[in-house]
């Protein structure tokens, strides 16, 4: 199993915030993800709650399928969907 020290995780999150303005800016810049794609992922991950909500929370499998679909789309376009700085060809 792979793990990360809390201070390492915090440092990465701070760097992403500083350089790209957060995770959304990172995936837009580094993976070429569009705002529409981000909205689809956000809708898949966020579920409204309350008496008027009838939507069930997506399962982990459904979330994985949507993420994989987006990654596959980027691969077809010849783009790496998740690149760390300095790893792009």
Secondary structure, 3 states (H helix, E strand, C coil): CCCCCHHHHHHHHHHHHHHHCCHHHHHHHHHCCCHHHHHHHHHHHCCCCCCCCCCCCCCHHHHHHHHHHHHHHHHHCCCCCCCCCCCCC
